Amino acid sequence: MISILSALAEPTRLGALRILADGGEHCVCELMDKLGASQSRMSRHMSLLKTNGLVVDRRDAQWVRYTINPDLPDHLRGLIDAVLAAADAEIPLPKRKAA
C-alpha cells in the first residue's frame, strides 16, 4: 500500500492517471505533451505505475498505449477514484499544447 500511495503522490504520475481516467488509451507521447515531461521521464513514471499494478499497457507498432488497469481490486479502484476526485477539486488538468 505504501508504494501505491507513493506512486499516487508524485505530480507527474498523478497527472498521468488523471488523463487515463477518461477510460481511453493514451500513448507516452500524448502524456508527455500534456504533462510537459521528457520521454525518458514519462516512461519511468509509467513503468512505476505499471509495476504497482495501477496501469496496463498495450504495444501498438512503435507506440505503447496505457490505460488504468481494469482489473484493479475494488479497494484500490476506490482509492484511485478518491485521489482523482480530490485532485480534480484542487488542481485543473493541464490543457493540451497547441500544435
TAZI-V988144 format. One line per field, one symbol per residue. ss: DSSP state (H for helix, E for strand, C for the rest). psi: psi as a letter, one per 30 degrees, with the letter a starting at -180 (. if undefined). burial: I if it has 16 or more other ideal C-beta (glycine too) atoms within 10 Angstrom, else O. Layout:
# TAZI-V988144
ss = ???
psi = ???
burial = ???
This chain:
# TAZI-V988144
ss = CHHHHHHHHCHHHHHHHHHHCCCCCEEHHHHHHHHCCCHHHHHHHHHHHHHCCCEEEEEECCEEEEEECCCCCHHHHHHHHHHHHHHHHHCCCCCCCCC
psi = eeeeeeeffkeeeeeeeeefffflkkleeeeeeffhlleeeeeeeeeeeeeggflllkkjbflkkklkjfgkleeeeeeeeeeeeeeefekkkklkkk.
burial = OOOIOOIIOOOIIIIIIIIIIOOOIIIIOIIIOIIOIOOOOIOOIIOIIOOIOIIIIOOOOOOIOIIIIOOIOOOIOOIIOOIIOOIOOOOOOOOOOOO
